[in-house]
Amino acid sequence: MNVDEYEIVATFFLHENEIFNIIRGFGELVEELEIVYKVLRYLPSRFNLEVSTIEEMIDFQKLSMDALHGILTAYEMRIEKEKSDSMELAFKAAKETTNHKSHEVSNYESNEEEAQFVREMKNMDGKIQRKASIQML
């Protein structure tokens, strides 16, 4: 069975149900416990942590496919939220860095404008002093 690493849990369970319904259609008796074991074995690797937790914490004799589906869906929603939260934080950090850089650039430009103004004032002052000294003569 090919499992797409990024396949969502709902799609994965639909495929699993189709497969086991076909097997049952041929008259094969497949226990739900056996299906649970197989589903856990073929889950994408991003579920490894949750599979380990399920194996350690839950009594397999009582775990139904519906319960497993609920557990994995909740886990998937949690990791997607964490991923979007971290992306949001990264975006905010990038934006702050950009704002900080543009602030530095604007400070530099402001400092350059001030320096240019001071130079022009000195030049004007020199011109004014020269005119005054010419007029005094």
C-alpha positions, 0 to 999 in steps of 0.5 A: 500500500502506498501511503502519501506522507501528507495525506490527511487522516480522513482520506487515509481512513477512507482508503483503509475502509475501502480495502477492508470492505473489499476483503470482507466482500470476498468473504474473509473475516477480518477482526477490527483489532487486526485492522487497528494494528494494520492501520497503525503500522501503515500510518505516515511517519509523521504519526510515529510519536502518536502511534508510540503513545497509543501503543503504550497507553491504550488497551488494543482489545478495546480500541475501535477504528472509530476511536482510533480515527478520532485520536489521529484526527485530533493529533493531526489538527494539533500538529497542523495548528502548531505548524501554522502557529510557528509559521505565523511567528516566523512571519512576524519575526521576518516582518519585525526584521524587515521593519527594523532594517527599514528603520535603520535605513530611514535613520541612516537617510535621516542622518545623511539629510541632517549632515547635508543640511549642516554642510549647506548651512556652513556653505551659506554661512561662509558665503554670508561672511564673505558678502559681509566682509566685501560690503564692509570694505 
